[in-house]
Amino acid sequence: MPPAGSIVLAFLAFIVMEPVTAATHRWVMHGIGEFLHRSHHRPRTARVEANDWYPVMFAAVVNLGFLAGFNWNGFASLVPVGIGITAYGAAYALVHDVYIHRRVGWFGDRKIAAFDRLADAHRIHHLYNAAPYGMLLPVVPVELRIRASRTHRNPLAKV
């Protein structure tokens, strides 16, 4: 595959990951896989939570794609797709785990306006255990945004 085609494929994979992530969050993490995700909606009592198994499982699937892409004829396009998915995962982790939940001290008390908008949407998700399910481009239902504006409770605040 020409380098330009690989770049386009990686970029498309990155973009497609937002709706895939939202769907996975909605129907897996708040569905059949809630037994793991529930730990994320409770006050953290340890550095690692059961929900942390999700990125491990997702990375394992991407690594299988890399294995196939690097080793078997006809699967080379899985490499740029895996790069795009990995870049999305890194962006997600930076925004969600590092900035919003402050799981590592990289940002201290520093505020970043674009990330704060995402944090506000995530606060709504934690308030009502409902939409928005996306992370980098969350779609917040108007009624939940209005309802959340009437409460000052912040489930993301460190206790």
KAZIVEN-V524011 format. One record per backbone hydrogen bond with DSSP energy under -0.5 kcal/mol. CO is the residue of the C=O (numbers start at 1). NH is the residue of the N-H. E is the energy in kcal/mol with one decimal. If there is no record, write none. Layout:
BEGIN
CO|NH|E ; CO|NH|E
END
This chain:
BEGIN
2|6|-1.9 ; 3|7|-2.2 ; 4|8|-2.3 ; 5|9|-2.4 ; 6|10|-2.5 ; 7|11|-2.5 ; 8|12|-2.8 ; 9|13|-2.3 ; 10|14|-2.2 ; 11|15|-2.3 ; 12|16|-2.8 ; 13|17|-1.3 ; 14|18|-0.5 ; 15|18|-1.1 ; 15|19|-0.6 ; 16|20|-1.8 ; 17|21|-3.1 ; 18|22|-2.6 ; 19|23|-2.4 ; 20|24|-2.6 ; 21|25|-2.9 ; 22|26|-2.5 ; 23|27|-3.0 ; 24|28|-2.1 ; 24|29|-2.1 ; 25|30|-1.1 ; 27|32|-0.9 ; 28|31|-1.4 ; 28|33|-2.8 ; 31|34|-1.7 ; 33|36|-1.6 ; 33|37|-1.7 ; 34|38|-2.8 ; 36|39|-1.0 ; 37|40|-2.0 ; 37|41|-0.7 ; 38|41|-1.2 ; 39|42|-0.9 ; 49|52|-2.1 ; 50|53|-2.0 ; 51|54|-1.9 ; 52|56|-0.9 ; 53|57|-2.5 ; 54|58|-2.7 ; 55|59|-2.5 ; 56|60|-1.8 ; 57|61|-1.8 ; 58|62|-2.2 ; 59|63|-2.6 ; 60|64|-1.7 ; 61|65|-1.7 ; 62|66|-2.4 ; 63|67|-2.6 ; 64|68|-2.3 ; 65|69|-3.1 ; 66|70|-2.8 ; 67|71|-1.2 ; 68|72|-2.4 ; 72|75|-1.7 ; 75|78|-2.1 ; 76|79|-1.7 ; 76|80|-0.6 ; 77|81|-1.6 ; 78|82|-2.5 ; 79|83|-2.1 ; 80|84|-2.4 ; 81|85|-2.5 ; 82|86|-2.5 ; 83|87|-2.5 ; 84|88|-2.1 ; 85|89|-2.6 ; 86|90|-2.3 ; 87|91|-2.3 ; 88|92|-3.1 ; 89|93|-2.6 ; 90|94|-2.4 ; 91|95|-2.5 ; 92|96|-3.3 ; 93|97|-1.0 ; 93|98|-2.3 ; 94|99|-2.1 ; 95|100|-2.9 ; 96|101|-2.2 ; 97|103|-3.0 ; 107|110|-2.5 ; 112|116|-2.6 ; 113|117|-1.8 ; 114|118|-1.3 ; 115|119|-2.5 ; 116|120|-2.4 ; 117|121|-1.7 ; 118|122|-2.3 ; 119|123|-2.5 ; 120|124|-1.7 ; 121|125|-1.8 ; 122|126|-2.4 ; 123|127|-2.4 ; 124|128|-2.0 ; 125|129|-1.7 ; 125|130|-0.7 ; 135|138|-0.5 ; 138|140|-0.7 ; 139|141|-0.6 ; 141|144|-0.6 ; 141|145|-2.1 ; 142|146|-2.5 ; 143|147|-2.3 ; 144|148|-2.8 ; 145|149|-1.6 ; 146|150|-0.6 ; 147|150|-1.1 ; 148|151|-1.6 ; 153|155|-0.5 ; 154|157|-1.5
END
